[in-house]
């Protein structure tokens, strides 16, 4: 009796996003930024405070943020007010400002014993890695938002990148400025990144009377 060849059955794999909230991560609101900042200051966590503040001001992607060197932010013992770095994704330079609060936290961090002779701004505590990884950065972000009562799955490293950009857009509506600050090659990317809707555009237009 001939054997019947049955079709191969491929075991069903668990979807990578099962149980996860996917999509664009939310930016932080100003009061949430200050809540996280206050917690880090009270804990005297110099590294995380500097990392958090630089992440908000720089609006950099996580891969560029973790690779920052001390020489990028500090010159002749003084923290720069404006910084220029080349983005790894686009290979194009992008500039950002460091506010006074951020400059103070950076200065305190680079003077700490943990940073003696360190070349990267945020060195890894593992000897085989020169700086923290984007995965470790993501875990820190989740810890920060959870500490102030937010749901970690709704936030990520792009929340840090979007936070100041969203506030600038809310106050000015200047997409061209944000395109430059975020280092986007096309303004369409900025529109999608910020989630700008027609209603937003009309609200901005209604404030302009010529």
ChimeraX commands (.cxc) that place a marker at each C-alpha (Angstrom):
marker #1 position 0.00,0.00,0.00 radius 0.5
marker #1 position 1.54,3.30,-1.08 radius 0.5
marker #1 position 2.34,5.81,1.61 radius 0.5
marker #1 position 0.43,9.06,1.63 radius 0.5
marker #1 position 2.72,12.08,1.79 radius 0.5
marker #1 position 1.20,14.50,4.28 radius 0.5
marker #1 position 1.98,18.23,3.96 radius 0.5
marker #1 position 4.65,19.51,6.30 radius 0.5
marker #1 position 3.26,21.39,9.28 radius 0.5
marker #1 position 5.24,24.43,10.29 radius 0.5
marker #1 position 4.92,25.16,14.03 radius 0.5
marker #1 position 3.17,28.43,14.63 radius 0.5
marker #1 position 5.60,31.01,15.94 radius 0.5
marker #1 position 4.63,33.62,18.47 radius 0.5
marker #1 position 4.34,37.04,16.83 radius 0.5
marker #1 position 7.17,39.34,17.91 radius 0.5
marker #1 position 4.66,42.08,18.80 radius 0.5
marker #1 position 2.13,39.88,20.63 radius 0.5
marker #1 position 1.10,41.64,23.82 radius 0.5
marker #1 position 3.10,44.76,22.96 radius 0.5
marker #1 position 1.90,48.24,22.12 radius 0.5
marker #1 position 3.53,49.10,18.82 radius 0.5
marker #1 position 3.58,52.28,16.79 radius 0.5
marker #1 position 4.94,55.73,17.43 radius 0.5
marker #1 position 6.08,56.29,21.00 radius 0.5
marker #1 position 4.67,59.24,22.90 radius 0.5
marker #1 position 6.77,62.30,23.70 radius 0.5
marker #1 position 7.02,63.34,27.32 radius 0.5
marker #1 position 5.16,66.39,28.56 radius 0.5
marker #1 position 7.12,69.17,30.30 radius 0.5
marker #1 position 5.83,68.21,33.76 radius 0.5
marker #1 position 6.89,64.60,33.13 radius 0.5
marker #1 position 10.36,65.75,32.07 radius 0.5
marker #1 position 10.73,67.69,35.31 radius 0.5
marker #1 position 9.41,64.77,37.36 radius 0.5
marker #1 position 12.05,62.41,35.94 radius 0.5
marker #1 position 14.75,65.04,36.28 radius 0.5
marker #1 position 13.85,65.67,39.93 radius 0.5
marker #1 position 14.01,61.93,40.73 radius 0.5
marker #1 position 17.44,61.58,39.14 radius 0.5
marker #1 position 18.71,64.66,40.98 radius 0.5
marker #1 position 17.42,63.38,44.33 radius 0.5
marker #1 position 19.08,60.01,43.69 radius 0.5
marker #1 position 22.32,61.83,42.79 radius 0.5
marker #1 position 22.45,59.68,39.65 radius 0.5
marker #1 position 24.92,61.82,37.72 radius 0.5
marker #1 position 25.20,59.59,34.66 radius 0.5
marker #1 position 21.47,59.09,34.10 radius 0.5
marker #1 position 20.75,62.77,34.75 radius 0.5
marker #1 position 23.32,63.83,32.14 radius 0.5
marker #1 position 22.07,61.17,29.70 radius 0.5
marker #1 position 18.44,62.20,30.16 radius 0.5
marker #1 position 19.14,65.92,29.76 radius 0.5
marker #1 position 21.37,65.45,26.71 radius 0.5
marker #1 position 18.78,63.12,25.14 radius 0.5
marker #1 position 16.05,65.76,25.52 radius 0.5
marker #1 position 18.16,68.68,24.26 radius 0.5
marker #1 position 19.98,66.88,21.44 radius 0.5
marker #1 position 16.93,65.23,19.86 radius 0.5
marker #1 position 19.36,62.56,18.62 radius 0.5
marker #1 position 18.54,59.00,17.65 radius 0.5
marker #1 position 19.59,56.51,20.31 radius 0.5
marker #1 position 22.41,55.13,18.14 radius 0.5
marker #1 position 23.98,58.60,17.89 radius 0.5
marker #1 position 23.33,59.55,21.52 radius 0.5
marker #1 position 25.12,56.56,23.05 radius 0.5
marker #1 position 28.16,57.15,20.80 radius 0.5
marker #1 position 28.74,60.74,21.92 radius 0.5
marker #1 position 32.29,61.42,23.09 radius 0.5
marker #1 position 33.34,63.80,25.82 radius 0.5
marker #1 position 35.15,65.87,23.18 radius 0.5
marker #1 position 31.84,66.34,21.34 radius 0.5
marker #1 position 30.33,68.16,24.31 radius 0.5
marker #1 position 33.31,69.55,26.21 radius 0.5
marker #1 position 36.10,71.79,24.96 radius 0.5
marker #1 position 38.96,73.03,27.14 radius 0.5
marker #1 position 37.06,72.07,30.27 radius 0.5
marker #1 position 33.92,73.99,29.25 radius 0.5
marker #1 position 30.67,72.38,28.15 radius 0.5
marker #1 position 29.66,73.66,24.73 radius 0.5
marker #1 position 26.44,75.61,24.29 radius 0.5
marker #1 position 26.05,74.29,20.74 radius 0.5
marker #1 position 27.16,70.92,19.42 radius 0.5
marker #1 position 27.47,69.48,15.91 radius 0.5
marker #1 position 27.65,65.74,15.20 radius 0.5
marker #1 position 27.37,63.58,12.09 radius 0.5
marker #1 position 24.36,61.27,12.13 radius 0.5
marker #1 position 25.12,57.61,11.56 radius 0.5
marker #1 position 21.89,57.04,9.59 radius 0.5
marker #1 position 22.12,59.92,7.11 radius 0.5
marker #1 position 25.85,60.73,7.33 radius 0.5
marker #1 position 24.81,64.37,7.52 radius 0.5
marker #1 position 25.74,66.81,10.30 radius 0.5
marker #1 position 23.11,68.00,12.74 radius 0.5
marker #1 position 23.43,70.73,15.36 radius 0.5
marker #1 position 21.77,71.02,18.74 radius 0.5
marker #1 position 21.82,73.30,21.76 radius 0.5
marker #1 position 22.64,72.41,25.35 radius 0.5
marker #1 position 20.61,74.40,27.87 radius 0.5
marker #1 position 22.14,75.64,31.11 radius 0.5
marker #1 position 20.57,72.82,33.13 radius 0.5
marker #1 position 22.01,70.24,30.74 radius 0.5
marker #1 position 25.45,71.87,30.71 radius 0.5
marker #1 position 25.54,71.73,34.52 radius 0.5
marker #1 position 24.63,68.03,34.58 radius 0.5
marker #1 position 27.21,67.22,31.91 radius 0.5
marker #1 position 29.91,69.16,33.80 radius 0.5
marker #1 position 29.12,67.30,37.02 radius 0.5
marker #1 position 29.19,63.94,35.26 radius 0.5
marker #1 position 32.50,64.39,33.42 radius 0.5
marker #1 position 34.15,65.51,36.69 radius 0.5
marker #1 position 32.99,62.40,38.54 radius 0.5
marker #1 position 35.48,59.60,39.43 radius 0.5
marker #1 position 33.63,57.20,37.08 radius 0.5
marker #1 position 34.57,59.38,34.12 radius 0.5
marker #1 position 38.28,59.78,34.76 radius 0.5
marker #1 position 40.12,59.39,31.45 radius 0.5
marker #1 position 36.96,58.18,29.75 radius 0.5
marker #1 position 36.55,59.14,26.09 radius 0.5
marker #1 position 32.84,58.31,25.67 radius 0.5
marker #1 position 30.22,60.40,27.44 radius 0.5
marker #1 position 28.27,57.38,28.59 radius 0.5
marker #1 position 30.74,54.50,29.03 radius 0.5
marker #1 position 29.53,50.97,29.53 radius 0.5
marker #1 position 30.07,49.24,32.84 radius 0.5
marker #1 position 31.02,46.12,30.86 radius 0.5
marker #1 position 34.69,46.05,29.93 radius 0.5
marker #1 position 34.10,44.67,26.43 radius 0.5
marker #1 position 31.86,47.61,25.44 radius 0.5
marker #1 position 33.23,51.16,25.14 radius 0.5
marker #1 position 29.82,52.82,25.68 radius 0.5
marker #1 position 26.29,51.87,26.69 radius 0.5
marker #1 position 24.27,50.09,24.03 radius 0.5
marker #1 position 21.02,51.31,22.51 radius 0.5
marker #1 position 19.33,48.36,24.22 radius 0.5
marker #1 position 20.64,49.47,27.60 radius 0.5
marker #1 position 19.55,53.03,26.82 radius 0.5
marker #1 position 16.07,51.70,26.04 radius 0.5
marker #1 position 15.93,49.91,29.39 radius 0.5
marker #1 position 16.92,53.11,31.17 radius 0.5
marker #1 position 14.14,55.03,29.41 radius 0.5
marker #1 position 11.61,52.43,30.51 radius 0.5
marker #1 position 12.90,52.67,34.09 radius 0.5
marker #1 position 12.65,56.48,34.03 radius 0.5
marker #1 position 9.04,56.59,32.82 radius 0.5
marker #1 position 7.95,53.75,35.11 radius 0.5
marker #1 position 9.41,55.60,38.11 radius 0.5
marker #1 position 6.92,58.45,37.61 radius 0.5
marker #1 position 3.94,56.17,37.08 radius 0.5
marker #1 position 3.81,56.02,33.27 radius 0.5
marker #1 position 3.24,52.82,31.31 radius 0.5
marker #1 position 6.68,51.82,29.94 radius 0.5
marker #1 position 5.32,50.14,26.81 radius 0.5
marker #1 position 4.00,53.50,25.60 radius 0.5
marker #1 position 7.43,55.14,25.66 radius 0.5
marker #1 position 10.85,54.44,24.21 radius 0.5
marker #1 position 14.08,56.03,23.08 radius 0.5
marker #1 position 12.22,57.92,20.34 radius 0.5
marker #1 position 10.12,59.52,23.08 radius 0.5
marker #1 position 13.31,61.30,24.17 radius 0.5
marker #1 position 14.01,62.39,20.58 radius 0.5
marker #1 position 10.45,63.62,20.05 radius 0.5
marker #1 position 9.90,65.38,23.39 radius 0.5
marker #1 position 11.51,68.76,22.75 radius 0.5
marker #1 position 10.62,68.64,19.05 radius 0.5
marker #1 position 6.93,68.20,19.89 radius 0.5
marker #1 position 7.05,71.12,22.32 radius 0.5
marker #1 position 8.77,73.35,19.76 radius 0.5
marker #1 position 6.14,72.43,17.19 radius 0.5
marker #1 position 3.32,73.07,19.65 radius 0.5
marker #1 position 4.65,76.55,20.43 radius 0.5
marker #1 position 5.83,77.65,16.99 radius 0.5
marker #1 position 4.43,75.37,14.28 radius 0.5
marker #1 position 7.75,75.83,12.45 radius 0.5
marker #1 position 8.28,72.57,10.56 radius 0.5
marker #1 position 11.33,73.82,8.66 radius 0.5
marker #1 position 13.14,74.58,11.93 radius 0.5
marker #1 position 12.27,71.12,13.24 radius 0.5
marker #1 position 13.46,69.50,10.03 radius 0.5
marker #1 position 16.87,71.06,10.63 radius 0.5
marker #1 position 16.92,70.22,14.34 radius 0.5
marker #1 position 15.94,66.58,13.76 radius 0.5
marker #1 position 18.32,66.20,10.83 radius 0.5
marker #1 position 15.64,65.01,8.40 radius 0.5
marker #1 position 16.51,65.21,4.69 radius 0.5
marker #1 position 12.86,65.80,3.71 radius 0.5
marker #1 position 10.23,67.86,5.46 radius 0.5
marker #1 position 7.73,65.06,4.73 radius 0.5
marker #1 position 9.69,62.93,7.18 radius 0.5
marker #1 position 9.31,65.63,9.83 radius 0.5
marker #1 position 5.56,65.84,9.22 radius 0.5
marker #1 position 5.18,62.07,9.63 radius 0.5
marker #1 position 7.54,61.94,12.60 radius 0.5
marker #1 position 5.62,64.55,14.55 radius 0.5
marker #1 position 2.27,63.13,13.51 radius 0.5
marker #1 position 1.12,66.46,12.08 radius 0.5
marker #1 position -2.50,66.31,10.98 radius 0.5
marker #1 position -4.56,68.61,8.78 radius 0.5
marker #1 position -6.34,69.89,11.89 radius 0.5
marker #1 position -2.97,70.93,13.37 radius 0.5
marker #1 position -2.05,72.78,10.19 radius 0.5
marker #1 position -5.39,74.60,10.10 radius 0.5
marker #1 position -5.08,75.59,13.77 radius 0.5
marker #1 position -1.68,77.15,13.05 radius 0.5
marker #1 position -3.00,78.92,9.94 radius 0.5
marker #1 position -5.93,80.40,11.89 radius 0.5
marker #1 position -3.49,82.22,14.19 radius 0.5
marker #1 position -1.91,84.06,11.26 radius 0.5
marker #1 position -3.66,87.20,10.05 radius 0.5
marker #1 position -2.12,89.14,7.14 radius 0.5
marker link #1:1,2 radius 0.2
marker link #1:2,3 radius 0.2
marker link #1:3,4 radius 0.2
marker link #1:4,5 radius 0.2
marker link #1:5,6 radius 0.2
marker link #1:6,7 radius 0.2
marker link #1:7,8 radius 0.2
marker link #1:8,9 radius 0.2
marker link #1:9,10 radius 0.2
marker link #1:10,11 radius 0.2
marker link #1:11,12 radius 0.2
marker link #1:12,13 radius 0.2
marker link #1:13,14 radius 0.2
marker link #1:14,15 radius 0.2
marker link #1:15,16 radius 0.2
marker link #1:16,17 radius 0.2
marker link #1:17,18 radius 0.2
marker link #1:18,19 radius 0.2
marker link #1:19,20 radius 0.2
marker link #1:20,21 radius 0.2
marker link #1:21,22 radius 0.2
marker link #1:22,23 radius 0.2
marker link #1:23,24 radius 0.2
marker link #1:24,25 radius 0.2
marker link #1:25,26 radius 0.2
marker link #1:26,27 radius 0.2
marker link #1:27,28 radius 0.2
marker link #1:28,29 radius 0.2
marker link #1:29,30 radius 0.2
marker link #1:30,31 radius 0.2
marker link #1:31,32 radius 0.2
marker link #1:32,33 radius 0.2
marker link #1:33,34 radius 0.2
marker link #1:34,35 radius 0.2
marker link #1:35,36 radius 0.2
marker link #1:36,37 radius 0.2
marker link #1:37,38 radius 0.2
marker link #1:38,39 radius 0.2
marker link #1:39,40 radius 0.2
marker link #1:40,41 radius 0.2
marker link #1:41,42 radius 0.2
marker link #1:42,43 radius 0.2
marker link #1:43,44 radius 0.2
marker link #1:44,45 radius 0.2
marker link #1:45,46 radius 0.2
marker link #1:46,47 radius 0.2
marker link #1:47,48 radius 0.2
marker link #1:48,49 radius 0.2
marker link #1:49,50 radius 0.2
marker link #1:50,51 radius 0.2
marker link #1:51,52 radius 0.2
marker link #1:52,53 radius 0.2
marker link #1:53,54 radius 0.2
marker link #1:54,55 radius 0.2
marker link #1:55,56 radius 0.2
marker link #1:56,57 radius 0.2
marker link #1:57,58 radius 0.2
marker link #1:58,59 radius 0.2
marker link #1:59,60 radius 0.2
marker link #1:60,61 radius 0.2
marker link #1:61,62 radius 0.2
marker link #1:62,63 radius 0.2
marker link #1:63,64 radius 0.2
marker link #1:64,65 radius 0.2
marker link #1:65,66 radius 0.2
marker link #1:66,67 radius 0.2
marker link #1:67,68 radius 0.2
marker link #1:68,69 radius 0.2
marker link #1:69,70 radius 0.2
marker link #1:70,71 radius 0.2
marker link #1:71,72 radius 0.2
marker link #1:72,73 radius 0.2
marker link #1:73,74 radius 0.2
marker link #1:74,75 radius 0.2
marker link #1:75,76 radius 0.2
marker link #1:76,77 radius 0.2
marker link #1:77,78 radius 0.2
marker link #1:78,79 radius 0.2
marker link #1:79,80 radius 0.2
marker link #1:80,81 radius 0.2
marker link #1:81,82 radius 0.2
marker link #1:82,83 radius 0.2
marker link #1:83,84 radius 0.2
marker link #1:84,85 radius 0.2
marker link #1:85,86 radius 0.2
marker link #1:86,87 radius 0.2
marker link #1:87,88 radius 0.2
marker link #1:88,89 radius 0.2
marker link #1:89,90 radius 0.2
marker link #1:90,91 radius 0.2
marker link #1:91,92 radius 0.2
marker link #1:92,93 radius 0.2
marker link #1:93,94 radius 0.2
marker link #1:94,95 radius 0.2
marker link #1:95,96 radius 0.2
marker link #1:96,97 radius 0.2
marker link #1:97,98 radius 0.2
marker link #1:98,99 radius 0.2
marker link #1:99,100 radius 0.2
marker link #1:100,101 radius 0.2
marker link #1:101,102 radius 0.2
marker link #1:102,103 radius 0.2
marker link #1:103,104 radius 0.2
marker link #1:104,105 radius 0.2
marker link #1:105,106 radius 0.2
marker link #1:106,107 radius 0.2
marker link #1:107,108 radius 0.2
marker link #1:108,109 radius 0.2
marker link #1:109,110 radius 0.2
marker link #1:110,111 radius 0.2
marker link #1:111,112 radius 0.2
marker link #1:112,113 radius 0.2
marker link #1:113,114 radius 0.2
marker link #1:114,115 radius 0.2
marker link #1:115,116 radius 0.2
marker link #1:116,117 radius 0.2
marker link #1:117,118 radius 0.2
marker link #1:118,119 radius 0.2
marker link #1:119,120 radius 0.2
marker link #1:120,121 radius 0.2
marker link #1:121,122 radius 0.2
marker link #1:122,123 radius 0.2
marker link #1:123,124 radius 0.2
marker link #1:124,125 radius 0.2
marker link #1:125,126 radius 0.2
marker link #1:126,127 radius 0.2
marker link #1:127,128 radius 0.2
marker link #1:128,129 radius 0.2
marker link #1:129,130 radius 0.2
marker link #1:130,131 radius 0.2
marker link #1:131,132 radius 0.2
marker link #1:132,133 radius 0.2
marker link #1:133,134 radius 0.2
marker link #1:134,135 radius 0.2
marker link #1:135,136 radius 0.2
marker link #1:136,137 radius 0.2
marker link #1:137,138 radius 0.2
marker link #1:138,139 radius 0.2
marker link #1:139,140 radius 0.2
marker link #1:140,141 radius 0.2
marker link #1:141,142 radius 0.2
marker link #1:142,143 radius 0.2
marker link #1:143,144 radius 0.2
marker link #1:144,145 radius 0.2
marker link #1:145,146 radius 0.2
marker link #1:146,147 radius 0.2
marker link #1:147,148 radius 0.2
marker link #1:148,149 radius 0.2
marker link #1:149,150 radius 0.2
marker link #1:150,151 radius 0.2
marker link #1:151,152 radius 0.2
marker link #1:152,153 radius 0.2
marker link #1:153,154 radius 0.2
marker link #1:154,155 radius 0.2
marker link #1:155,156 radius 0.2
marker link #1:156,157 radius 0.2
marker link #1:157,158 radius 0.2
marker link #1:158,159 radius 0.2
marker link #1:159,160 radius 0.2
marker link #1:160,161 radius 0.2
marker link #1:161,162 radius 0.2
marker link #1:162,163 radius 0.2
marker link #1:163,164 radius 0.2
marker link #1:164,165 radius 0.2
marker link #1:165,166 radius 0.2
marker link #1:166,167 radius 0.2
marker link #1:167,168 radius 0.2
marker link #1:168,169 radius 0.2
marker link #1:169,170 radius 0.2
marker link #1:170,171 radius 0.2
marker link #1:171,172 radius 0.2
marker link #1:172,173 radius 0.2
marker link #1:173,174 radius 0.2
marker link #1:174,175 radius 0.2
marker link #1:175,176 radius 0.2
marker link #1:176,177 radius 0.2
marker link #1:177,178 radius 0.2
marker link #1:178,179 radius 0.2
marker link #1:179,180 radius 0.2
marker link #1:180,181 radius 0.2
marker link #1:181,182 radius 0.2
marker link #1:182,183 radius 0.2
marker link #1:183,184 radius 0.2
marker link #1:184,185 radius 0.2
marker link #1:185,186 radius 0.2
marker link #1:186,187 radius 0.2
marker link #1:187,188 radius 0.2
marker link #1:188,189 radius 0.2
marker link #1:189,190 radius 0.2
marker link #1:190,191 radius 0.2
marker link #1:191,192 radius 0.2
marker link #1:192,193 radius 0.2
marker link #1:193,194 radius 0.2
marker link #1:194,195 radius 0.2
marker link #1:195,196 radius 0.2
marker link #1:196,197 radius 0.2
marker link #1:197,198 radius 0.2
marker link #1:198,199 radius 0.2
marker link #1:199,200 radius 0.2
marker link #1:200,201 radius 0.2
marker link #1:201,202 radius 0.2
marker link #1:202,203 radius 0.2
marker link #1:203,204 radius 0.2
marker link #1:204,205 radius 0.2
marker link #1:205,206 radius 0.2
marker link #1:206,207 radius 0.2
marker link #1:207,208 radius 0.2
marker link #1:208,209 radius 0.2
marker link #1:209,210 radius 0.2
view
